[in-house]
Amino acid sequence: MAKAAAAKQAKKPAAASKQAAAASSAGTAKGKGTVEHVTFHYFAGLGRADPITQMFEYHGQPYTKETETMEGWAQKKADGQGGEFGGGLPQAVFTEGGKERRLAQTGAIMRSFGIRFGYYNTSDAESVKFIDPVIDTWSDIMDAIGAIAFAPADK
């Protein structure tokens, strides 16, 4: 009897580790959850769009980056094509189920595609509490850099 109980206990860790491995890799297969193509808009260079580019490259999501100029973006905002609720840059545009979808802001794009790709499990508070601060800290850093880069000359 003791031998059977010991054998049963010995099997549990192996089964648990198999389950954990399956759960950790579920949904994160590269290429899984991609859409046909994403076009995202941002200024030249890196900045707020950089983590989006990195995630798309890593996961194999086909994308095109459309570079915006300051003048062109100002005109788009004046024409009501960005800057209001849900606007701003970066913006990601893709078609899903025949409907055009538009996402704006780094955090929203990262979370949306992170969920789609299986990197961001909204039902796992432990993983989310580690992911959200990274995404939000990136935005905080970009805010600080922008405040310096675009400060008036007299400041």
C-alpha positions as CSV (number, residue, x, y, z in Angstrom):
1,M,0.0,0.0,0.0
2,A,2.8,2.4,0.9
3,K,4.5,1.6,-2.4
4,A,1.4,2.4,-4.4
5,A,0.9,5.7,-2.6
6,A,4.6,6.6,-3.2
7,A,4.3,5.7,-6.9
8,K,1.2,7.8,-7.2
9,Q,2.9,10.8,-5.6
10,A,5.9,10.4,-7.9
11,K,3.7,10.6,-10.9
12,K,2.0,13.8,-9.8
13,P,5.0,16.1,-10.4
14,A,5.6,14.8,-13.9
15,A,1.9,15.2,-14.8
16,A,1.9,18.7,-13.2
17,S,5.0,19.7,-15.1
18,K,3.5,18.5,-18.4
19,Q,0.3,20.5,-17.7
20,A,2.3,23.6,-16.8
21,A,4.4,23.2,-20.0
22,A,1.3,22.9,-22.1
23,A,-0.4,25.9,-20.4
24,S,2.7,28.0,-20.8
25,S,3.0,27.3,-24.5
26,A,-0.7,27.3,-25.3
27,G,-1.5,30.1,-27.7
28,T,2.1,31.4,-28.0
29,A,3.1,29.4,-31.1
30,K,4.7,31.9,-33.5
31,G,2.2,32.9,-36.2
32,K,-0.9,31.8,-34.2
33,G,-3.5,34.5,-34.0
34,T,-2.1,36.7,-36.7
35,V,-4.3,38.7,-39.0
36,E,-3.6,38.9,-42.7
37,H,-1.8,42.2,-42.5
38,V,-1.5,45.2,-40.1
39,T,-0.6,48.7,-41.2
40,F,0.5,50.9,-38.3
41,H,1.2,54.6,-38.4
42,Y,3.9,56.4,-36.5
43,F,6.6,58.9,-37.0
44,A,10.0,58.0,-38.4
45,G,12.4,56.3,-36.1
46,L,11.7,54.3,-33.0
47,G,9.7,55.6,-30.0
48,R,6.3,54.4,-29.0
49,A,5.9,52.1,-32.0
50,D,9.2,50.2,-31.2
51,P,7.7,47.5,-28.9
52,I,4.9,46.9,-31.5
53,T,7.4,46.4,-34.2
54,Q,9.4,44.0,-31.9
55,M,6.3,42.0,-31.0
56,F,5.2,41.7,-34.7
57,E,8.7,40.7,-35.8
58,Y,9.0,38.1,-33.0
59,H,5.6,36.6,-33.6
60,G,5.6,36.7,-37.4
61,Q,2.7,39.2,-37.9
62,P,2.9,40.7,-41.4
63,Y,2.8,44.5,-41.1
64,T,3.7,47.7,-42.8
65,K,4.8,50.9,-41.0
66,E,3.4,54.1,-42.6
67,T,5.6,57.0,-41.5
68,E,3.8,60.1,-40.5
69,T,5.3,63.6,-40.5
70,M,4.5,66.2,-37.9
71,E,2.8,68.4,-40.4
72,G,0.8,65.5,-42.0
73,W,-0.3,64.3,-38.6
74,A,-1.4,67.8,-37.5
75,Q,-3.5,68.0,-40.7
76,K,-5.0,64.5,-40.0
77,K,-6.0,65.6,-36.5
78,A,-7.5,68.8,-37.9
79,D,-9.5,66.7,-40.3
80,G,-10.8,64.5,-37.4
81,Q,-8.6,61.5,-38.3
82,G,-6.8,61.2,-35.0
83,G,-6.1,62.8,-31.7
84,E,-9.6,62.6,-30.3
85,F,-10.8,59.8,-28.0
86,G,-9.2,56.6,-29.2
87,G,-6.9,58.5,-31.5
88,G,-3.3,59.5,-31.3
89,L,-0.2,57.6,-32.4
90,P,0.7,54.9,-33.0
91,Q,-2.4,53.6,-34.8
92,A,-2.8,50.0,-36.1
93,V,-5.3,49.3,-38.8
94,F,-6.3,45.8,-39.9
95,T,-9.3,43.9,-41.4
96,E,-10.9,41.1,-39.5
97,G,-14.1,39.3,-40.5
98,G,-14.5,41.8,-43.4
99,K,-14.5,44.8,-41.0
100,E,-11.8,47.4,-40.6
101,R,-10.4,47.6,-37.1
102,R,-8.5,50.6,-35.8
103,L,-6.5,50.6,-32.6
104,A,-4.6,53.5,-31.1
105,Q,-2.0,54.0,-28.4
106,T,0.9,51.8,-27.7
107,G,-0.6,50.1,-24.6
108,A,-3.9,49.3,-26.3
109,I,-2.2,47.9,-29.4
110,M,0.3,45.8,-27.3
111,R,-2.4,44.4,-25.1
112,S,-4.8,43.6,-28.0
113,F,-2.2,41.8,-30.0
114,G,-0.7,40.2,-26.9
115,I,-4.1,38.7,-26.1
116,R,-4.5,37.6,-29.7
117,F,-1.1,36.0,-29.9
118,G,-1.4,34.3,-26.5
119,Y,1.2,36.4,-24.6
120,Y,-1.2,38.2,-22.4
121,N,-3.6,36.0,-20.5
122,T,-6.4,38.3,-19.1
123,S,-7.6,35.6,-16.7
124,D,-4.1,35.2,-15.0
125,A,-3.8,38.1,-12.6
126,E,-0.2,37.0,-11.7
127,S,1.1,37.4,-15.3
128,V,-0.9,40.6,-16.0
129,K,0.6,42.2,-12.9
130,F,4.0,41.8,-14.4
131,I,3.2,42.7,-18.0
132,D,1.2,45.9,-17.4
133,P,3.9,47.7,-15.6
134,V,6.4,47.0,-18.4
135,I,3.9,48.4,-21.0
136,D,3.0,51.4,-18.9
137,T,6.6,52.2,-17.9
138,W,7.6,52.3,-21.6
139,S,4.9,54.9,-22.1
140,D,6.2,56.9,-19.1
141,I,9.7,56.8,-20.5
142,M,8.5,58.0,-23.9
143,D,6.5,60.8,-22.2
144,A,9.7,61.9,-20.4
145,I,11.8,61.8,-23.5
146,G,9.2,63.7,-25.5
147,A,9.0,66.4,-22.8
148,I,12.8,66.9,-23.3
149,A,12.9,66.5,-27.1
150,F,9.9,68.8,-27.8
151,A,10.4,71.4,-25.0
152,P,10.4,75.0,-26.0
153,A,13.9,76.3,-26.6
154,D,13.7,78.6,-23.6
155,K,13.1,75.7,-21.2
